[in-house]
Amino acid sequence: MPKFYFYKLTVDDGGAPCVERGILSLAICKPMIRQTAEDGDVIFGFAAKALHKDNRLIYIARVTKALRKGEYYKVGRYSSRSDCIYRWEDGTYRIEKGARFHGTQDHLEHDLGKPPLFDRANVLVSKDFRYLGGSCPEDYKHRFSYLAMAIESLKQGHRVYHSERLRSELKQLLDETFETHAVKENGLPSQRPRRNISHRGETCGLATVTMRPIGEVARGKCPTK
C-alpha cells in the first residue's frame, strides 16, 4: 500500500516542487520526504497560511522514481532543470553558478546533508502529478472536514497518522483532483523565484499517512468554480 505524505509550503516559487517539461521534481528542502518516500508513494503539498490563507492545495504527485545518492546531479538528463542547483566535482558537491534557488553552504547541507556522506542527496521525480500552484484554489475543506482539521493543526515536525478516515479523504481528494484537472500543469507558482530564500519555515510541517486570476494558465485550465 503506498504511503500518503502531506505537508504545508511556505514558499511556492517554482523551486520545490519544480515543474518543467512534464516532470515534477522535489530536489531541495523536505529532506525527510526525500529520504523515505519510494516509488508509488503520493505527496500532497498544501499552502501554509503565510502563503495562502485558505491552505489551498498546491500539488499532488505520485512518485515515479526515487533517485538516491546524488543520481539527480550526476546524470545529464536533469542538468538543465531549474532545481538541479548542485554539481558533483572533485568528490564533493558545489553550488552551480547562477543557481535560481538557495545558494549558500547552509542550504547545501540542509538539502544534501553534510560531507562526506551527503545522506540527503535524494530527489523524487514524478511524471504523474497535478500542479495547481497559486492559481487554482480548491474548496476541499468543506468537503473533507477531517483533512481540513489535520491541515490546520499541522505544525513543524514529522508525524505519522494511521487514521482510515484521513487516508480515505486524501484518496478521494487525489481521485477528484486527477479527474477534474485533465492536464498536469494547471496553475502558476504563487511567487517569483528569489535566490537565497529558504523554502523552510516555522509553519512547514510533514505528515505521513500509512494506512491571480483563475483561468487559462500554464498548459492547463483551472475550471471555474
ZIMO-V50958 format. One record per residue. N is the residue number from 1. D_FIRST is the distance of its C-alpha to the first C-alpha in Angstrom with 1 decimal. Layout:
N_D_FIRST / N_D_FIRST
This chain:
1_0.0 / 2_3.8 / 3_6.6 / 4_9.4 / 5_12.8 / 6_16.1 / 7_19.7 / 8_23.3 / 9_25.5 / 10_29.2 / 11_30.0 / 12_29.1 / 13_31.6 / 14_29.8 / 15_29.0 / 16_25.6 / 17_23.9 / 18_26.2 / 19_26.2 / 20_28.5 / 21_29.0 / 22_25.7 / 23_23.5 / 24_22.1 / 25_22.1 / 26_21.6 / 27_24.1 / 28_26.2 / 29_25.4 / 30_22.1 / 31_22.1 / 32_19.4 / 33_16.8 / 34_18.2 / 35_18.1 / 36_14.5 / 37_12.5 / 38_11.2 / 39_11.2 / 40_8.8 / 41_8.5 / 42_10.7 / 43_14.0 / 44_16.4 / 45_20.0 / 46_22.4 / 47_26.2 / 48_27.8 / 49_30.9 / 50_33.1 / 51_31.8 / 52_31.5 / 53_32.5 / 54_30.1 / 55_27.0 / 56_26.2 / 57_23.1 / 58_23.8 / 59_20.8 / 60_17.2 / 61_15.8 / 62_12.8 / 63_13.4 / 64_15.1 / 65_16.4 / 66_16.5 / 67_20.2 / 68_21.4 / 69_24.9 / 70_26.7 / 71_26.0 / 72_26.0 / 73_29.6 / 74_30.9 / 75_30.2 / 76_32.5 / 77_30.2 / 78_29.1 / 79_32.5 / 80_33.7 / 81_30.9 / 82_32.1 / 83_29.5 / 84_30.4 / 85_33.0 / 86_33.2 / 87_34.6 / 88_34.8 / 89_38.5 / 90_40.5 / 91_37.6 / 92_36.4 / 93_34.9 / 94_37.3 / 95_37.0 / 96_37.9 / 97_41.2 / 98_40.9 / 99_37.2 / 100_36.4 / 101_34.2 / 102_34.6 / 103_37.3 / 104_38.2 / 105_37.6 / 106_35.8 / 107_33.3 / 108_32.8 / 109_32.1 / 110_29.6 / 111_27.8 / 112_28.0 / 113_29.0 / 114_32.3 / 115_34.2 / 116_34.2 / 117_30.5 / 118_29.1 / 119_25.8 / 120_24.5 / 121_25.3 / 122_21.8 / 123_21.2 / 124_18.2 / 125_19.1 / 126_17.9 / 127_19.5 / 128_17.3 / 129_18.4 / 130_20.8 / 131_23.3 / 132_25.7 / 133_27.6 / 134_30.3 / 135_31.7 / 136_29.4 / 137_29.0 / 138_26.5 / 139_27.4 / 140_24.0 / 141_25.3 / 142_27.3 / 143_24.5 / 144_21.8 / 145_23.8 / 146_21.2 / 147_19.7 / 148_23.3 / 149_24.1 / 150_21.2 / 151_22.3 / 152_26.0 / 153_25.6 / 154_23.5 / 155_25.8 / 156_25.8 / 157_23.6 / 158_20.0 / 159_18.3 / 160_15.0 / 161_14.3 / 162_12.7 / 163_14.2 / 164_12.8 / 165_15.6 / 166_15.0 / 167_11.4 / 168_13.0 / 169_15.8 / 170_13.9 / 171_12.1 / 172_15.6 / 173_17.2 / 174_15.0 / 175_16.0 / 176_19.5 / 177_20.1 / 178_19.2 / 179_21.3 / 180_24.2 / 181_24.5 / 182_24.8 / 183_25.4 / 184_23.6 / 185_26.5 / 186_27.9 / 187_29.7 / 188_31.6 / 189_30.9 / 190_32.4 / 191_34.7 / 192_36.6 / 193_35.8 / 194_37.6 / 195_38.1 / 196_37.9 / 197_35.9 / 198_32.9 / 199_29.6 / 200_28.9 / 201_30.5 / 202_30.8 / 203_28.6 / 204_25.8 / 205_22.9 / 206_19.3 / 207_16.5 / 208_12.8 / 209_10.6 / 210_7.9 / 211_7.7 / 212_37.1 / 213_37.8 / 214_35.2 / 215_35.8 / 216_35.4 / 217_34.1 / 218_32.7 / 219_31.6 / 220_30.1 / 221_31.5 / 222_30.4 / 223_31.2 / 224_34.0 / 225_32.9
